[in-house]
Amino acid sequence: MARRGQRQPGATRQAARRRRPADDADGLIQVLARAVREVEAAVERGAVRPSVRTKFQVVALLVREERSRVNRDASASDTYRSEQLRRLDGIATILAKTAARDTSLLGLLAEDAVISEAATSLKREMLLAAGLEPPREEAAPRQPATPADPPARRVVPQTVVSRQLANPFLAPDFSAAPSRPPRPGRLASWELIGPLLRSFERASASASKSLPEPISLHAANGLELMPHQARLIASAAAGHRTFLLADEPGLGKTAQALLAARAANAYPLLVVVPNVVKTNWARESGLWTPKKVATVVQGDGETVDGFADIVIVNYEVLDRHVGWLGDLGFRGMVVDEAHFIKNKKSQRSRNVLQLSERIRTRTPRPLLMALTGTPLINDIEDFTAIWEFLGWIDEAGPRAELMESLEETDLTPADPAFSAAARACVIDLGIVRRRKVDVAADIPARRIADLPVELDGAVGRSIRDAERELAERLVSRYHSALETRTAGSVVDGIDHDLVRRVAGWERADQDNAKTGENVFTLVRRIGRAKAGLAADYAAQLVHSVGKVVFFARHIEVMDTAEELFTERGIRFSSIRGDQTARKRQQNIDAFMNDPDVSIAVCSLLTAGVGLNLQVASNVVLAELSWTNAEQTQAIDRVHRIGQDDPVTAWRIIAAQTIDTKIAELIDAKAGLAARALDGSDDELSASADMQLEALVALLTNALSA
């Protein structure tokens, strides 16, 4: 909105409303304050005519819009923002007390409440009275007559049909599912979703449920849990069944979810995840729950194991599989990166909510877990879809369990103590939030976490074909050497000395090769293919943990990442080798000092040394190094003196490619270095040696196949 008479030619409605002088906002609040007092007085007199109801609704709409504008205004000072929100809260409090006198007004606050022509006209008048230009009404474009949209394409994998036909005892029994509508009570006539959300806006205490002491710190295969992980699993074992697990990234939410499902015997278990972490979930399930079979839904589900205990599906293909997933009889459901469903109008949100509702109505006390390091992206309303998935609320208000807890407080939203009590009721349903700094004694100060990603489509097939051709060339060269060898002992099985010599010949020839793939160009292609997935993960981390350092070896990977960050409106600093010293320092300073610069995009070769970037505690390694020393140097840009938080390096690895073997080789070198005395030359091996070892591994695997 802008002042009348000052609207710039061609300015959009959004641009006009984005920047308003403080006196404009003050004028609107004054108009709203007068109007709400008029409504309050009319309700006290019992004179609630249609015009009063209209004014009540318009004031509520404008308060909601102004609150959202103030929260989004990056140019406003903290003092100004706090003052404006305080004044708006005062108006909202009067609205709440007024609605408590006449509960019929509450229906005007619903999201689907009809906005009448009289309300639209009054809203315009109030904006004009405040000295603001209301948005112009735009006529809806006429839609050509077209047939109705076809229904979404649904599929049922053949193995799922086989499961349904194989054994009648596998059919889910829905007869025991409870039906517990909330009992009418003192709060039945109150609008409660708004007060519940607001109770989280200004709280000072941590929002985390009290968890029991762990029974054991040991998991499958001799793996040991961190105490904070074991506490959540103990809670599931004790019978708790809904969790909003909002631990910071790097604290093992995946392991907690898988082991909580085991403790609750919540099988079959449905896991809905972003595509970038789908493969990692399958790997982690094999690690933490090895006796449970996991299957990953790809495309139309041709490779799905219909008899699996854990079904992993990504948001992007969920719409094709909603039908059979809803009928499989899941006893538990996990939603990873749950902030993805914050927009309840999106298809992904509707699919997730549909499945959770189906599970709740068919399964007694299912395990429902929402995992996210950042449940709130834009504003407090982002909680609603997650709470609805967990079954704490529905569109009308709190469900039975939460409503009973609220009734037991003996308070109403008109009571000053209601906010703290209501917040405690919601937290007790299962909000669990731990920060790295809170559990620093439980985790390593420096940690490398591998994140496998699938290279799908034509690019992935091309890379796998190129790797296969390289392996076949090595095998052919090996057999030719065997046939022409005239001296030396004969070795049963694989001649590993010859394998190493063949790998050495290949490495020596790769610079002169005119055609065909060599290990260096293959790894570079893999880096390009991973670039978008790595950048996407870095963008997700920004919302969870703040500043992130993104490392890549090649310019094209950095370019791809920066294009994605630009598209998403994420500000970044680029630190490259072709910059002047002055420009490079400017970019470093921007990342270190400007709170709006969220990511440092760094060249692994030129920014891996000599930089202090400890303002961040998370590093994304988009491409693998050829030496462990190079990788360590990059991580140490963040993990250094002045760093107050534990550091996590997220290493993006292309599954089912040579990338995996290279990561293992780097880790083996790290193990040698850890065992060596300071000054050992174990870490002085050239990158060419790592290429040699990768070729040896590739040839050995091909000969063993």
N, C-alpha and C positions, 0 to 999 in steps of 0.2 A: 504494500500500500504506500502511497505517496500523498503529499498535500495536494489539495485541489488547486489546479492552476499551475502546478509544477511538474506535471507528468511529462517525461521526456518522450519525444516522438519515437515510436517503434519499440519502446520498452515493453517487455513482457510483463504479464501480471505477476509472475513469480519475482522478477527483478524489482518490480515496483514495491513488492511487499518485503523484500529481503532487508532493505536498510531503511529504518525509520528513525528520525531524531527522537531523543528521549522525551521531549515535550509531547510528541504525537502519542507515544505509548502512555504517558501520564494522562493525557486527555481521554484516552479510551478507558483507562481504569476508573477515572472520575465518572464517566458516563455509566459504566457498569455498576459502580458503587451506588449511584442514585437509583438506578433501575432495580437493583436487588433489594434496596430498602423499601421501594414502592411495592414490590412483590411481597416482601415480608409483612408489611403493614396490611395489605389486602388479605393475606391468609389469616393473620391474627383476627381480623374483623369477620372472617368467614365469607368474604366477598370474592370467591375464586371464580371469576367470570372467564370466558374463553380468552379475552385479551390478556388477563393476568397469566394464564397458562402459557400463552404464546411468549410473553415477556420472560417468563421463567426459563423456557427452553432456549431462547435466543441468548440470554445472559450466560447460560451454561455452555452453549456452543462457542461463544466468543472467549470465555475464560479458558476453555480447552485449547482453542487456537492460539491465544496469546501466550499461554504457558508453553506450548510447543515452540512458538517463535522465539521466546526468550531463551529457552534451553538451547536452541540451534544457533543463536546469534554469537558467532565466534568473536566479533568485534567488541562485545560488551564486557565490561570489567566484572570481576567477581562480586564486587560490592553492589554494582547496579543490578546484576542478575539476582542476587539474594534479596534485595529490597523489592524488586518487581514480583518475584515469586511469593514473598511474604504478603504483599498486598493482594495478590490473586488468591492466595490461600484464605485470606480473610473473607473475600467474596464467596469462595467455595464453601466455607464453613457456614455462612449465612444461608446459602442454598441448601446445604444438608439439613440444617435445623428447620428450615421452612418446609422441606419435603417430609421431615419427620412429623410435622403437624398435619400435612395432607399427603398421604402416601400415594395418592393417584398421580401426583406429579412425577413420581419416579419413572413411570413408563416413558416420559418425554426424554429421559437421559439415555435410553437404550441406543445401541449402534444402529439398529434398523428402524428407529422411530421416524415417522414421516415428518418431513419439513414442509409445512404448508406454505402457500403463497403469502399468507399474512406474516408468517415468521420470516420468510425471505425479505419481504418489504420492510419489516421492522429492523431486521439486521442491517439493511442498507441505511436506514434512517439513523441508527445509532452510530454507525461508522462515520457518516457524514457529520453528525453532531460532534464527534471527536476530532474532526478535521482531517479525516482519512478518506481516501478515495476507495470505494468498494470495488471488488473485481467486477468486470463487465460480464454480463450474462451472455453466454455463447449458445446459439441455437444448435441443438444436436443435429448432426448431418443425417440426411435421409439415407437409410440403408436400402440398397436394392433388394428386391424380393429374391431370396435364395432359399434353397432347401435347408432344413435343420442340419447343424453340424453332425457328422457321423460320430458314433460313440468311439471312445478311445480303444485302440486295438488291444485286445487281451489275449493272452496265451496261457496254455496249461502244459508244462513240460510232460513228456511221455512217462518219465520216471515217477512223477507225482501221481499220474493215473495208475501206474503199476503199484504204488504204495497203497492207494485207495482200494485196489482190487485184490491185493496179495493176501490180506488177512483182516477179517472183520473186526478183530480186536484192536487194530490200529486206528479204527475210526474214532475220532474224539467224542467223549461223552460230555455233553453240555448241560446235563440235567441238574448238576450240583451248583451251577453258577448262581450267585446270590443276587437278589434284587432288593436294594435298600434305599428307597426314596427318603429324603430328609424328613424328619418329623417336624410338623409345624411347631414353632416356638416363638419366643419374644422377638427374634430378629427376622421373622419370616417376611415382614413388610418392608424391611430395609434393603436399599441398594448397597451391596457389600463389596463388589469387585473393586470399585474405585477406592474406598477406604483401605482395602487390603493392599492394593498396589502402592498407595501413598505411604503406607506404613514402612515401606522399604526405602523411601526417598531420603530421609534425613536421619536414619538410625546411625548410632556411633559404634555399637557393639558388632562383633563378627556374626555373620549369618551362617552358622554351622550347627547342625544337630549334634547333641551329645551322643557319643558312640561308646559301646562297651569296650572293656579291655580285651585284647585279642586272646583267643584260646591257644593259638600257635602261630609262629612266624614261618613255618615251613609249608611249602606247596609241593606240587608234583615234581618228579625228577630231581628231587633234592634242591629245588630252587627256594630261595629265602625271600620272604616278603619284608617290606619296610613296615614299621609299626603302624603308620597311618593307613596303609593299605589293609593290614590285618584287622583293624578296628571296624572298617566298613563291612568286611566279609563276616566278622563276628555278629554285626547287626543283622545281616541277612540270615545268618544261621539261627539267630534268636527269633526270627519271624517277621522282621520289617520287610516290606515289599515294594516301596516306592522311594526312589532317590533322584534328586536333582544333584548330580555329582559335578560340582563346579571347580574342582581342583585346577590349579595352574598347569599349563602344559609341562610335561616332563615328570609328573608325579605318578604316572602309571595308572591312568583311568581305565585303559583297556584291560589290563590284568585284573583290576578290581571288579569290573563288570563280569568278566568271564568266571572268576572264582565266586562271585556272589551268586551267579546263576547255578553253579555247582552246589553251593551251600543251600540254596533254596530248591534244588532239583527242578529248576524251571526249564525243562526240556519237553518238546523241542523249543529252541530259542531262536527268535528272529532278531537280526542285527541289521539296522539301516544306517548306512555310512556314506560319506562323500566318496566319489570314485577314486580319489587319489590315495585313500588309505584302505581300500578294499582288500588288496593283497596282504597288507600288514595285519589286518584282522585275522585272516586265515592262518598266517604264520604264528601269530600270538596265541590263537586257540590251540594249535598243535603244541605250543610250548607249555602253556599253563593248564590246559585240560586235554592231555594227550589221549585219554580214553574216550573222548567224545569226537564224533566225526563231524567235520565242518565242510560245507559246500558253498561255493560262490556262484551267484546268479550272474551269468554273462549274457547280454543280448536277450534272445528269446528263451534262454534257459535250456538249450539242448544238452548241456553237460551237467545239469543239476542232478545231485544225488537225492532222490525223493525220500530216502530213508535216513538222511543225515540228522544229527542231533542239533546242529547249529546251521542256520541258513543266513548267509550274508548277502545283502543286496544293496546296491547304491541308489541314491535318490533319483538319478536320471532315468533308470529303467523301471522304477517302482510301479508306474501307472500300468505297465503291461501285465504285472503279476499280482495286482491287488486282489483279484478274484480268488485264485487258488491259495494265496497266502492267508486270506481271511478264513478259509475253510480247513486249514491244515491242523488246527488245534494247538496253536502255540500256548505255552504256559509262561512265557516270558518274552519281553521285547526291549531291546536296547536301541536308542537313537543317539548316534555319535554326532558331534558338532551340532547339537540340538538347536543352536541359534539359527540354523538354516530354515527352521519351520516358523520363525517369528511372524511372518506374514500369513495370516490365516486364510487369505484369499488365494494364495498361490496353490498350484496343483500339488507340489510336493507336500505342503502342509496339510491339504485336504486328504491326501493319500495316507499320511502318517496318522492323522487323527481318526480316520475311518478304521484303520487297522487296530489301533489301540482300543477304540470303542468296541470293536467286534471281539477282541480278546477279553476285555473286561466283562462283557455280557455273557461270555461262554465259558469262562474259566474262573473257578473260585480262587481269589487272591493271587492273581498273576504277579510276577516280578516285572516292574516297569522302571527303566532307568534312562534318564536323559543326561548325556555327558556333554559338557561344554565348559571351556575355560572362561567363556564370556557370555553369560546368559542374556546380557543387556547390550544391544548394539546402539540403538538410537534413543530410546526412552524407556520408562518403567513399564509401559504397556507390552514390551517384548516378552515379559513374563507370561502373558496370558496363554499363548499357544502351548508353551511347555507345561504349565500347570494343568491345562486341559488334557494334554497327552497323558499326564500322570494320573488323571482322574480326580484331581483335587477340586476342580471347578468345572462347570459347563457354561454355556453362553448365558444362562439365566442367573447363576450365582454359585456359591459353594455347594459341593456335593455333601453327602451325608456325614462322612467322617470329619471333614473340616467344619461343617455347620455345628455338629455336636460339640466340638472343641470350643468354638466361638460362643455357643450358648452357655457353656460351663464357666465362662469368664464373668457372667452376670453384668456385662457392659454392652453399650450400644455405641455407634459411631459418634454420637453426640457427647460421649464422655471423654475427657482428656486422656484417660489412661487406656482407652480402647486401642490406640495405634500400636503401642508396645506389646499389649497382650495379643492382639491379632497377628502381629509379626511373629511372635513366639509360637503361635499355633501353626502357622504355615511352615516355619522352620522345622518344627517337630515332625511334620509329615515326611521330611527327608531331604532338606537342603543341607548339603555337605560341601564346605568350601575350605580348602587348605592352600596356603601359599608356600612357595619354595622356602621363603625365609622362616616360616613357621615350623618347618620340618627339616631344617638344614642339618640337624644332627643325624637324620635318618638317611640322607642321600649324599652321593659323592659331590664334592665341590665342583668337579668337572666331569661331564658325562656326554658320551656320544651315543645317540639313538638313531638306529637305522630305520628308514622309512621306505620299504619296497613299493614300487609303482609298476603298473602294467603298461606296456607300450602297445596300445591297441591299433587296429586299423591297418591301412596299407603301410604306414611308416614302420610299425612294429614288425609286420611280416617281412618287409624289405630288410630290416636289420637282422632278423633271425636267419633269413636266407643268406645274407652276406657272411654271417658268422659260420653258417654251415659250409659255405663254399671255402672259407679260409681253413676250416678244419679238414675238409676233404683234400685241399691242396697239401696240407701238412702230412696227412696220412699217405698220400701218393708219394710225396718226397721221402717219407720214412721207408716205405716198401721198396722204392727204387734204390735207396742206400743199402737196404738189406740184400737185395739181389746182386748188387755190384761189389759188395764187400768181399775182399779176398783174404783178409787177415783178421785175427782177433778171435776170441772165444765165442762160441754159440751160446746164446742166453735163451732159456725157456721163458715163454711169455713175452712181456714187453721189455725191450732193452732200454732201460732208462738212461743209460749213458748216451745211446744213439738218439733218443728223444731230445735230450738236451742239446746235442750237436745240431740236429735238424732245426730246432727252435732258434739256435744261434745263427744258422745260415739264413733262415727266414728274416730274422731281425736285421741282419746285415744287408739283405737284399731289398728291404722295404722302401728305402729311400730311392732306389733305382727302378722300382717296379713301374711299368707303364700302364698295366691294367690290373684289375683285381683289388680286393680289399686287404689292407694290412691292419695289424692290431691298433696302430696309432689312429688311422682314419676311422676305423670301426668305433673306437671309443669316443672319438669326436662326434660321430653321427649319433651315438647314443646320448651324448650330452645335449645335442640340439633337440632330440626327441623328448628329453626329460624337461626341457627348459620351461615350458608352460605349466607343467604339473608342479615343478619346484617353486615357480613364482606364485602359483595359486596357493600353495601351502604357506609360503612366506606372508602372503596377504592375509590368510586366516590367522596366523600367529600375531600379526599386528593388532588385530582386534582383541586378542586374548592377553597379550603380555606387554604391549607397547612396542618399543623400538627393536628392530631386528637387523642383523647384518647378513647380507646375501652374497656368497662367494661363488664365482664361476671362473673357469679357465679361459673360455673363448669369448670373443667380442659378440658373436651372434647370439650366444646364450644371454649375455647381459642385455643386448638390445631387445630380445624377446621379453625378458623380465620387465624391463623398463616400460615397454609398450603396454603390458598388462597392468602395471601399477598406474600408469597414466589413465587408462580406460576406467579404472576403478576409483580414480580421484585420490590415490595415495601418494603423498609427496615423498620424494626420495632424493638422496645425494648419490652422484655417480663418481666413483674413484677409480680412474683408469691410468694406464701407463702413458698415454699420449697427451696428458694434460700438463700444463705448465705447473711449476711448484706453487705459484700463487693460487691458481684455479683449484688445484688439488686441496690446498689448505682451506680455501673458502668452503669447499664442499664438506670437508671434515668438520669444520667449525659449525656449519649448518646442521649437520647430523647430531653433533654433540650438544648444541646449545638451543636449537629451535625445536620446541615441543611438537610442532606440526610436521616436521620432517621425520618420517617413521622408519624408513629403510635406507641403509647404506648399501648400494650395489657395488661390489668390489671385485677387482680382478685378482684372482688367486695368485698370479705370478708377480704383480707389482704392488698389491696392497696387503700381501700376506706378511709383510715385515715392516717394522718401523712405525706402526700406527697404534694409537691408544683410542679404542672405541668402547671403553667399559661402561658407557652409558646404557648399553644393551647387555642382556644376559642370555640371548638366544641367537644362534648362528645357524643359517641354512647353507649347507654345502651342496650346491646344485650339481656339481661335477666332481668326480673322484680325482684325488691327487695321484701322482706316480710314486710318491714317497710318503711315508708316515710323517717325516719331518715337515714337509710342506703343509700337510693337513694340520699338524700340531701348531705350526706357526700361525696359520689362519685363525684357529680357535683362540690362540693366545692373544690376538688383538683385543679380545673381550675378557678373557680369563687372565687377569693381571692385577697388579697392585692398584687399589682404588675401586676394585669390583666388590660390592657388598653382597651380591646375590650369587647363588649357585648358577653355574653356566651349563647350558645344554646345547650341544651341536647336533642338528638334525641332518643326517646324511641321506640324500635321496639316491636310491639304488634301483636300477632297472632290473626287475625280476626276469628270470629265465634268459639272461644274457651273460656275457663275459664280465659285465659290471659286478655281478655277485662275487665272482672269483677274485677280481681285483680287490674288492673290499676285504675279503678274507686274507689276501696276501698282505695288505696294508696292516691289518690287525695283528698278523703274525710278526711282522717287523716291529710293531709297537710292543709286543710281548717280549721280544728279544731285547729291545731297548730298556724296558722296565727292569729286566734282570741284569743288565750290564752295569758296570761301574761307570761313573761319570768319566767322560773322556774316551769311552769305547768308540770304535769306528763303525759299529753296527749300523748307525744311522747315516753313514756317509756314502752308502751305495747309490749309484746313479739311477735316474729314472729308467734308463735303458735296461737295467737289471730287472726292474719290475715288469717291463714289457716282455723280457725273456721269460720270466716266471709265468706270466699270463699265457704265453705261447706254449710253454711246457705243459701247463694245466689243460689247455685246450686240446693239445695233441694226445695227452694221456687219457683224457675222458673219451675222446673219439676212438682210440684204440681199445678202450675197455668196454665200449658199448656193444 
